């Protein structure tokens, strides 16, 4: 997991996305959600809240919470 305040880059975000997917598959939803929230925060800050990738991450995060 990424430490609080650690700067993320695009490659790290891709790796975190893969890690979150593995955690979901393993049934570790809470850990996956924490990672997805970090990814979303990075995308909002670096791509903007209206960017399609940010929107996709946001919708996916809502789907995780609904389960």
Rosetta blueprint (number, residue, H / E / L):
1 X L
2 X L
3 X L
4 X L
5 X L
6 X L
7 X L
8 X L
9 X L
10 X H
11 X H
12 X H
13 X H
14 X H
15 X H
16 X H
17 X H
18 X H
19 X H
20 X H
21 X H
22 X H
23 X H
24 X H
25 X H
26 X L
27 X L
28 X L
29 X H
30 X H
31 X H
32 X H
33 X H
34 X H
35 X H
36 X H
37 X H
38 X H
39 X H
40 X H
41 X H
42 X H
43 X H
44 X H
45 X H
46 X H
47 X L
48 X L
49 X L
50 X L
51 X L
52 X H
53 X H
54 X H
55 X H
56 X H
57 X H
58 X H
59 X H
60 X H
61 X H
62 X H
63 X H
64 X H
65 X H
66 X H
67 X L
